[in-house]
Amino acid sequence: MVAFLAMDLDGTLVPHTLKISERNLKAVQAAREAGILVTVATGRMSPSASPYIKELGIDLPIITYNGAMIADMKSGKVLREEPLSKEVVKPLLELCRERGWYIQAYKDDRLLIYEENEKSRMYSRIAGVPAEVIGDELWQMDQTTKLLSIAANDEEQAEMAATFREYFGDKGNVAESLGSYVEITSLEAEKGKAVAFLCNHYGIPMSQVMAIGDGGNDVGMIQAAGIGIAMGGAKDKIKVLADGVTADAESDGVALAIEKYIFKL
């Protein structure tokens, strides 16, 4: 029995076109109409996730910043917030500055960058949120909700992730996502923990949760859920941790999973 459904956005509900398919929309609506509590768990910031939340008709609090924040979009009330610790922020920013790695910060639902470049423009286009150029102020920051680095290729992404884990793995969560991203959040800011928080709030056991995702930042909720589903586009190391694998985002994988595991079609 599934009583709670948590879904990632990018690479899961949202394909490369950045538009949720009609089949996925109808499947999510059918789940809600069947009495299942539905929400999204995304690495996006709230303003970036908001258009999709409205389109999906979700009225539950949503999980953003990989679990660093849980907020009610209607009232604006924050139910849970877990910012990145000061002992991580400055050293990690300095590390990226020394190595010439692109890094951006999030604070008060603002996207902050050192300077505009190809990577920042690409990210803003996908996120639908303008970046604020703050120059050297970026390197002086000591508090932020999340930090995100963007690699040039798979090799650099692996190097970034391994380096961040080596230096900061005991102080924060490091997760690869959306192909070239490496995201760093508080140890308590993790999608599995955020889903557990919401389920406790609504009195639902994790055994009745279905979670669907494709990235390294989805592993926590995929493993914590009673039914954890990996998208077809996920890397093999994520698929082997899931209870099932559905089609990719371009092939309505979310709808197929809902039809199979919730409605037994």
Secondary structure, DSSP 4 states (H G I P E B T S, - for coil): ---EEEE-TBTTTB-TTS---HHHHHHHHHHHHTT-EEEEB-SS-HHHHHHHHHHHT--S-EEEGGGTEEE-TTT--EEEE-PBPHHHHHHHHHHHHHHT-EEEEEETTEEEESS--HHHHHHHHHHT-PEEE-TTHHHH---BSEEEEE-SSHHHHHHHHHHHHHHHTTTEEEEEETTTEEEEEETT--HHHHHHHHHHHHT--GGGEEEEE-SGGGHHHHHHSSEEEE-TTS-HHHHTTSSEE---GGGTHHHHHIIIIIS--
